[in-house]
Amino acid sequence: MIDIPSVQWAGANAVKAMIDDVIAENLDVEKIFSSSKSTFRIADLGCSVGPNTFVAKQNITDAVQQKYQSQGFASQMPEFQVFLNDQASNDFNTLFASPPPERPYFATAVPGSFHGRLFPNFSLDFVYSSYALQCLYKVPEELLNKNCAAWNKGRVHYASAPDEVAQAFTTQFTKDITAFLDCRAKELVVGGLMVLIMPGIPNGIPHSSSLTGGIFDFLGQCLMGMAKEVS
């Protein structure tokens, strides 16, 4: 069985060098300094409750501090404010019970769906999301319609399902990611940066051949077996 938190931790560390490069090459420190901004605001969308979000925020703040120092603005280092976002049902009490004791930022909880607006216009400098955007805003309606070719009877995933099921998921994801990007376009400052990490498969690979698909199919069979025993 895949340990999801470990996968997320590995993903966050795998992109650390990429984040360092993105910030080093694209963060306009002189522009930020000339605007008299004293706070650098970071949002983690879909943060969940584990320690991985704090690892990622440390990587980002370290890279920003390095950029300021390399540009000769070490004495004008901004304060950092981190917004930790997830659904309102997220266990924020557990999340805030385990932050690093000497974190270089102020942390704030922002409950709500990232498929809608969460922040004022032009208020964020950096948006980060790891292994969250693959979660759909809602179940495609076609999957719940017994008279539709996309009715996903007896399955919890689309890997072994008809193409109509995969297409229903694709259509919903297209709507969701469009809404997400539209909202972030309004919330990011001009020149703001965004890093998004999500699982995927290369173009041309059948969805039935994906590793995660096989895992979820196996999980679905276990759940269906348990449901039959209960009934």
KOLGU-662170 format. One record per atom (N, C-alpha, C, CB): x, y, z. Coordinates in steps of 0.1 Angstrom, whole numbers, plus 5000, padded with zeros to 4 digits. Each point is the difference from the previous one (the first is absolute). Glycine has a CB too. Layout:
REM residues N
XYZ/...
END
This chain:
REM residues 231
500849885000/499250125000/500950135000/498149875012/501550224980/500850134999/499750085013/499950004975/501250055031/499850105011/499950144994/501449855016/497450204984/499750134993/500850115006/497749924995/502450105019/500850115005/501549994996/498550005019/502049874980/501449984995/500250044986/500349825016/498750154975/500050044986/500050164999/498849784994/500450285014/499950155000/501350065005/497649995004/503049955006/501350055005/501149984989/499449945024/500649954969/501049984990/499750094988/500249765007/498650274990/499750104990/500450145003/498149864994/501750185018/500450135005/501550024999/498050015015/502849884989/501450015000/500649994985/500049905024/499250024968/500549994986/500050134992/499149765001/499950325003/499950134993/500750125007/497849924991/502950055020/500750105007/501050084991/499749875021/501150064972/500950064991/499350094989/501649815004/497350144991/499250074990/499550135006/499449794989/500150205024/499450125007/501250105002/498249875011/502950084993/501250095001/500350074988/500949855017/499150084971/500350064987/499050104996/501249794994/497550175008/498950094996/500150145008/498549804995/501750195018/500150125008/501250084996/498849885019/502450054979/501250074997/499950074987/501349835013/498050114977/500050064987/498850104998/501149794992/497850195015/498850084997/499550095010/499449814986/501150185027/499550085010/500750144999/499649815015/499650304983/500550134998/500150075013/499050014977/502149975030/500250065013/500050154999/501349805007/499350264983/500150154999/498650064999/502249984989/496949955003/498750054999/499249995013/500049934976/500249965031/499349995013/500550115010/499749754996/501650275004/500650105009/499550144996/502049855003/497950184984/499650134996/498650035003/501749994982/497549905020/498550025003/499850025015/499449874980/501750135028/500050015015/499249895007/500150254996/499949644997/499349885007/500949955011/498849944979/500750035032/500749955012/499749865003/500250235009/498849714984/499549865003/500049924987/498750095019/501949804981/499949904988/499049905004/502450044993/496549954999/498949915003/500049874992/498750215007/501249684999/500049874994/498749925004/502650005000/496849944990/498849925002/500349854997/498550204995/501249715014/500149864997/498549954999/502249975012/497449994976/498649964997/499949855000/499750214987/499449745023/499949865002/501149955009/498949984977/501350095034/501249975009/499849875008/500450245001/498449715001/499749895009/500550025014/500249854980/500250045027/500350025014/501449965004/497649965005/503249984986/501349955003/501150105000/499249784991/502050175012/501250095000/500550044987/500649895021/499050044968/500650034987/499850154996/499549764993/499450305011/499750144996/501150095006/497549954998/503050015014/501050095007/501349984993/498849985022/501549904973/501349984992/500050084988/500149775009/498850234984/499950084987/500150155003/498549824990/500950235021/500050145003/501550045004/497650005007/503149914999/501450035004/500850014987/499749885022/500150034969/500750014987/499850134993/499849754998/498950295002/499750134992/500650125007/497849894992/502050125021/500550125007/501650005000/498050005015/502649884985/501550004999/500450054986/500149805016/499250164974/500350054986/499850154999/499449774991/499550285015/499850144999/501050085007/497649964998/502850005014/501050065008/501450004992/498849945021/501549954973/501249994992/500050104988/500249765007/498650264987/499950094989/500250145005/498449854988/501050195023/500250135006/501550035003/497749995010/503049914996/501450025003/500850014988/499649875021/500150054969/500950014987/499850134993/499849754998/499150325004/499750124993/500450125009/498249894988/502450085024/500550115008/498950075009/501750044983/497249885019/498950065008/499849925013/498950074979/502249885026/500049925013/499450085011/501949864992/498550275009/499550085011/498650044999/502350095002/497149894986/498650034998/499149884998/500750214989/499749685018/499349874999/498650025005/502149875003/496950094989/498650015004/499649905010/499550094978/499449945029/499449895009/499249914991/499950165020/499949724984/499349904992/498749975007/502249904991/496750095001/498749965005/499649884991/499450235008/500249664998/499649884993/498649975003/502349915001/496950074989/498649975001/499849854997/499350244993/500349695017/499849854998/498549974997/502049955016/497750014972/498649984996/499749864998/500150224989/498749745015/499449884996/498550015003/502149875005/497150024992/498650005002/499750045015/499749834981/499150225021/499650045014/500049885009/498750184991/501149705004/500049885008/501449955004/497949944989/503250125005/501449965003/500250025015/500750074977/500249845029/500350015014/501250105002/499349765004/500350374996/501050115002/500649995014/498850144984/500449815026/500649995014/501249915000/497850045010/502249854983/501149914999/501150064992/498549815001/501250264988/501050074992/500850105009/498649974979/500750125028/500750105007/500649965014/498450154989/501449725014/500649945012/501449964997/497849935009/502650064978/501349954997/500950084991/498949785003/501050364998/500950084991/501450005006/498150144993/502949894998/501450015005/500150115011/500949924977/499850055034/500150105010/500650144997/500149805015/500850204975/500750124996/499750034985/501849965017/497050034979/499650034986/500250154997/498449805000/502150234988/500350144997/498850074994/502349944996/496450035008/498950064994/498849995010/500849944977/498250155020/498749995008/499149924992/500450235010/498949684997/499149904993/498550035003/501849835001/497450164989/498550035001/499249894993/500550255002/498449715004/499249904994/498950074991/500349845019/499550104969/499050064991/499249884995/501550194993/497449785014/499149894995/499250044988/499949925024/499849994967/499250024989/500649934987/499450225010/499849774980/500349934988/500950094991/497949875001/503250074994/500950084992/499550014985/501949935015/496950014983/499450024987/499250134999/499849754998/500250335013/499450135001/501050105005/497749905003/501950224998/500850115006/500349985015/499150164982/502149865022/500449995014/500750135005/500249754996/500350334995/500950115004/499650134992/501949845007/498450284999/499750124992/500950014987/499450115022/500249984969/500750024988/501550045003/497850074989/503149875003/501450045000/500649995015/499650154979/500149755028/500449995014/501149895003/497850095006/502449824984/500949895002/501350014991/498049865006/503150115000/501350004993/500349874994/500850195015/498849704992/500449874997/498949905003/502450055004/497249874987/498949905002/500749864998/498150164992/501649755017/500649875000/498849905003/502350085007/497749814985/499049895003/500749874996/498050154995/501949755014/500649874998/499149895002/502150095007/497749834982/499149885001/498650035005/502149865004/497350254991/498750045004/499150034988/500950095021/499749964969/499150044988/499449894993/501550194998/498949685004/499449894994/498649975006/502349914994/497550155018/498749985007/498950084993/501249955022/497849994973/499050084992/499150075010/500149834982/499350285013/499050085007/498849925004/500950214989/498749715001/498849915003/500149884991/498650205006/500649704997/499949884992/499350034987/500049855021/500550124968/499350024987/498649945001/502150014987/496950075009/498649955001/499749874991/499450245004/501449754985/499849884992/500349875007/500550154980/500449865029/500449885007/498949945010/502350084998/496750015005/499049965009/498749974993/501050155017/499049864970/498849984992/500049864994/499950244994/499249675011/500049864996/499749994985/499249945023/500250164971/499649994986/501150064991/497650015007/503550034998/501150064993/501149904997/499450235010/501349784979/501149914997/501150025010/499450004976/500750115031/501150035009/499649965014/500750194986/498249745016/499749955013/501149905005/497550034996/503250005015/501249935004/499649895010/501450204996/497749715000/499549895009/501149915004/497850024989/502349965025/500949905005/501550045001/498449844991/501950295006/501450055000/500150135008/500449894978/500850145027/500250125007/501050094992/499649895022/500850064966/501050074992/499749974985/501849985018/498950094973/499749994986/501049914992/499050235002/502049715005/501149934993/499449894992/501650065018/497549864987/499549884993/498650034995/501349855014/498350284986/498650034996/500050044985/499550095023/499349924971/499950044986/500550144998/498049854998/502350184989/500650134997/499050115004/501249904981/497550085019/499150105004/500250055014/498349904984/502150015025/500250035014/501350095001/499049785007/502050184986/501350095000/499750134994/501449804998/497750214992/499750134994/499250095009/500149894978/499150055030/499250085010/500950065010/498049854997/503050075008/501050055009/500850114994/500149785011/500350204976/500850104993/499250134999/501249824987/497550175009/499250134999/499950075013/498749894981/501150045030/499950065013/501350075004/498249835006/502950104991/501350055004/500350134992/500849775005/498850234982/500250124992/499350125006/500249864980/498550125024/499350115007/500750045013/497849914990/502649995017/500650035014/501350084998/498949805009/502050164982/501350064999/499950144994/501149784998/497950244993/499750134995/499650105010/499349894978/499750065031/499650085011/501150045009/497749894999/503250015004/501150025009/500950114995/499949765007/500550224980/500950104994/499450144999/501149814987/497750205010/499350134999/500150075013/498449914982/501350025029/500050065013/501550045004/498049865007/502950064990/501450035004/500550124991/500449765007/499150254981/500550114992/499550145006/499949854980/499050155027/499650125007/500750025013/497849974989/502649935018/500650015013/501550025000/498249855008/502550114982/501450014999/500450154996/500249764994/500950295012/500550134996/500649994986/500450065024/499750054969/500750004987/501449955002/498550194992/501949715001/501349945002/500149895011/500950224992/497949755014/500049895010/500349874994/498350135012/502049774996/500549874996/499049895005/502450085000/497649814993/499149895004/500749874997/497950144996/502149765013/500549874998/498949905004/502350075005/497349854985/499049905002/500549864997/498350174993/501549745017/500549864999/498849915000/502250055011/497749864979/498849915000/500449874992/498450205001/501049695002/500449884993/499450004986/500049885022/500650054969/499549994986/500749894993/499550245000/500149734988/500649904991/500450074987/498749815011/502350144982/500450064987/498949994990/502449955005/497550144985/499149994990/500249874992/499950254998/499049694998/500149884992/500049875008/501250134984/498949885030/500049885008/498549985004/502450045009/497149844988/498649975004/499850015015/499849844981/499150225023/499750025014/500049865008/498750214995/501049694997/499949865007/501449955003/497949954987/503250125008/501349965003/500750085011/500249934976/499150165029/500750095011/500149925013/499150204989/502049835018/500349935012/498950035011/502450014995/497250125006/499050045010/498749944996/501250215005/498549774982/498749944996/499949865005/500050154980/501149775019/500049875005/499849995015/501549944981/499150155026/499950005015/498550035004/502450075002/497050034991/498750045004/499049894995/500650244999/499749694991/499149894996/500049895010/500450064976/500849915029/500149905010/499350045013/502249934991/498050205013/499350065011/498549994998/501950155005/497649884983/498649994997/499449865002/500350194984/500549715011/499549865002/499949965014/501149954979/499950105030/499949975014/498750075006/502649995001/497250134996/498850075005/498749934996/501350225000/498649744987/498849944995/499849865007/500350124978/500849815025/499949875007/499550025014/501949924986/498650195021/499650035013/498550045001/502350075005/497350004984/498650055000/499049884998/500850224990/499749685002/499249884998/499849925012/500750004976/500449995032/500049935013/499050065010/502449934996/497650205004/499150085009/498649984996/501850175004/497949834983/498649994995/499649855001/500350204985/
END
